[in-house]
Amino acid sequence: MSTEVNPTLPLAFDLAWMGAVVLWLGLVAAAWVSILRSNKARRGSAFWWCLLVLLMPITGALIWFVARPRNFDTDQRTSS
């Protein structure tokens, strides 16, 4: 019997990291959709918001959800 130590991480660590990455991607995707559907955000400011969300992974998206314009119509069909 060999007493070698397995250098790989346990499966639980891999699953935890995978879950964190999936949650981060979901948060970024939700923030981008919210930014791009915002009527009040100009296209130039939308670009900078998307860049902020990308460069500051968690805090950028949270800043958008706190600081976004509140009175915008996301459904274009009901606004006509």
C-alpha positions as CSV (number, residue, x, y, z in Angstrom):
1,M,0.0,0.0,0.0
2,S,1.2,3.4,-0.9
3,T,0.7,6.4,1.3
4,E,0.6,8.9,-1.6
5,V,-1.6,12.0,-1.1
6,N,-4.0,12.8,-3.9
7,P,-3.1,16.3,-5.1
8,T,-6.5,17.1,-6.5
9,L,-9.3,18.9,-4.7
10,P,-12.3,16.9,-3.4
11,L,-15.4,16.9,-5.6
12,A,-17.2,19.2,-3.1
13,F,-14.8,22.0,-3.8
14,D,-15.2,21.6,-7.5
15,L,-19.0,21.7,-7.2
16,A,-18.9,24.8,-4.9
17,W,-16.7,26.7,-7.4
18,M,-18.9,25.6,-10.3
19,G,-22.0,26.8,-8.4
20,A,-20.3,30.2,-7.6
21,V,-19.4,30.7,-11.3
22,V,-22.9,29.8,-12.4
23,L,-24.4,32.2,-9.9
24,W,-22.0,35.0,-11.0
25,L,-22.9,34.5,-14.6
26,G,-26.6,34.6,-13.8
27,L,-26.1,37.8,-11.9
28,V,-24.1,39.4,-14.7
29,A,-26.6,38.3,-17.3
30,A,-29.6,39.6,-15.3
31,A,-27.8,42.9,-14.8
32,W,-27.0,43.2,-18.5
33,V,-30.5,42.5,-19.6
34,S,-31.8,45.0,-17.1
35,I,-29.3,47.6,-18.3
36,L,-30.0,47.1,-22.0
37,R,-33.8,47.1,-21.5
38,S,-33.7,50.3,-19.6
39,N,-35.4,53.1,-21.5
40,K,-33.9,55.9,-19.4
41,A,-30.3,54.7,-19.9
42,R,-28.7,56.3,-23.0
43,R,-26.7,53.9,-25.1
44,G,-23.4,55.5,-24.0
45,S,-24.2,55.1,-20.4
46,A,-25.5,51.6,-21.0
47,F,-22.0,50.7,-22.4
48,W,-20.3,52.0,-19.3
49,W,-22.7,50.2,-17.0
50,C,-22.1,46.9,-18.8
51,L,-18.4,47.5,-18.5
52,L,-18.7,48.2,-14.8
53,V,-20.7,45.0,-14.3
54,L,-18.1,43.0,-16.2
55,L,-15.0,44.5,-14.4
56,M,-16.5,44.4,-10.9
57,P,-18.0,41.0,-10.8
58,I,-20.4,41.1,-7.8
59,T,-20.3,44.7,-6.7
60,G,-20.9,46.1,-10.2
61,A,-24.1,44.2,-10.6
62,L,-25.3,45.0,-7.1
63,I,-24.5,48.7,-7.7
64,W,-26.6,48.7,-10.9
65,F,-29.6,47.0,-9.1
66,V,-29.4,49.6,-6.3
67,A,-28.7,52.7,-8.5
68,R,-30.8,52.0,-11.6
69,P,-33.5,54.3,-12.7
70,R,-36.8,53.1,-11.1
71,N,-39.5,54.4,-13.4
72,F,-38.7,52.7,-16.7
73,D,-41.1,50.6,-18.8
74,T,-39.5,47.3,-19.7
75,D,-42.5,46.0,-21.7
76,Q,-42.6,47.9,-25.0
77,R,-46.0,46.5,-26.0
78,T,-47.9,48.2,-23.3
79,S,-46.3,51.6,-23.7
80,S,-48.0,52.4,-27.1
